[in-house]
């Protein structure tokens, strides 16, 4: 308990590494749909992407 309230870093490198891994996995998960043609064609049906530049 004493180490928890001390001013020394408390596993700072490990916590940052875990956060970076989690954020990286979330970015991969949400960025993967760009490479799925059926999902992207579904997005082109939305009203926001009805312009000719939406298919670009």
Secondary structure as the mmCIF struct_conf table of DSSP 4:
data_model
#
loop_
_struct_conf.conf_type_id
_struct_conf.id
_struct_conf.beg_label_comp_id
_struct_conf.beg_label_asym_id
_struct_conf.beg_label_seq_id
_struct_conf.end_label_comp_id
_struct_conf.end_label_asym_id
_struct_conf.end_label_seq_id
TURN_TY1_P TURN_TY1_P1 UNK A 2 UNK A 5
BEND BEND1 UNK A 6 UNK A 8
BEND BEND2 UNK A 10 UNK A 11
HELX_RH_AL_P HELX_RH_AL_P1 UNK A 12 UNK A 31
HELX_RH_3T_P HELX_RH_3T_P1 UNK A 32 UNK A 35
HELX_RH_AL_P HELX_RH_AL_P2 UNK A 37 UNK A 43
TURN_TY1_P TURN_TY1_P2 UNK A 44 UNK A 45
BEND BEND3 UNK A 46 UNK A 46
HELX_RH_3T_P HELX_RH_3T_P2 UNK A 47 UNK A 49
BEND BEND4 UNK A 51 UNK A 51
HELX_RH_3T_P HELX_RH_3T_P3 UNK A 52 UNK A 55
#
